[in-house]
Amino acid sequence: VQLVESGGVLVQAGGSLSLSCAVSELTFVSYDMTWFRQVPGKGPEWVSRINSGGTTYYADSVKGRFTISRDIGKNTLYLQMNSLNPEFADVYYCRTMVSGSGYWGQGTQVTVSS
């Protein structure tokens, strides 16, 4: 299973960004997919999840601001991020769990200038 994130760039405060996570070697639609962010000095922080049925979940801090989605045909997970501020400047990772094992991408850096 391979996950490859992309889309992290420098954006101005108030701006928007869309992250992607391309998934290979996996029947994408059959598994929950999750976005995390790595807060400096802390462990991974859960951001959003989409389950195999397509139901979405969000951390309180990003509700109304971020949108998780997936393109089943492209085997790709997305995270649309709006109204960004420096609080959300972190490395973002996608993850899936398969038979109890976690698979992570390499991460993509989001930088927000104030």
N, C-alpha and C positions, 0 to 999 in steps of 0.2 A: 504494500500500500504506500503510495506516495502522495504527499500534499505539498503544493507549491503556492505560496502566497505572493501577491504582487499588488502594486497600486499605492504603496506608501510613498508619500512625497512631502515636501514642505508646502504648507498651505497657510494663508493668513487667517487670523482669528475671524470667525464668522463665516468662513468658507466651507466648502463641501468636498468630499472625497469618497471614492468608491474603491473598496478593497476586493480582491478576487482570491479565490483559493481553488486551484485546479487539482482535481483528484483523479488518480489513476490506479489501476489494479484493484478496483473496488466497484461493486454494484452500488453506485452512489445513492440511489433513492432508497435503499433498504436500511440505511443507517442514519442516526442522528448526527448532525454536524454542529459544531460549537465554535464560536469565536471567543478568544481570551485576549487579555492584554497583560503585558509584563510591566508592572509598576516597579520602578527602581527601588531596590531594597526590600521588596516584598515578593511573594510568590505570584503565580499567574492569577489574574482576576477574571472571573467569568463575565462576559459581556452579553452574549446572545446565543440562542440555540434554535435550531429548526429540527423538528423530529422527522422520522421517516414518513409520517403522514402529512407533513407540511405545516404543522402547527408551530407557531413561533413564540419565543419567550425572550424577555429582555431584563437586564438588570435595571433597577430603579433609576440609576444614574444616567441611563441612555434612552429610556422610554420617551417616545415622541421625537427623538433626535436621530436615532439610528434605525435602520431597517435591514433585516436579514432576509435573504432570498436565495434561490437556487435555480439553476438552469439544468434540468435533468439531461437534456440532450447533449449538453456540453460538459456534463460532469463537473460543474463549477458552482462554487458557493460564493455569495457576495455579501458585502456589508456596506451599505450606503450610510455615510456619516455626514450629517448636516449640522450647521451652526456650531462648528468646532471652536473650542477655546483651548488654551494651553493645558488645561487639566487632562485633555484626551491625547496628549502627545506621549505615545508609548510605542513599544513594539507589539504588534498584533499578530496573533497566531490562530490558525484554525486547527481543529482537532476532531478526530472521530475515534470511537471505541469499537473494536472488533474482537469478539470473543474474549472480552475482559482486558484486552491490550489496547493501550492508547497510542494513536499515531498522530504525530504533530508535524506541521510544516516548519520551515526554517525561520519564519517570521518576516514581517515587513514593517519598516520604521515609519511611523507617522510623526511629523514635526509640525507644530503649530506656532506661528510667530504672532506675538501680541502687538 
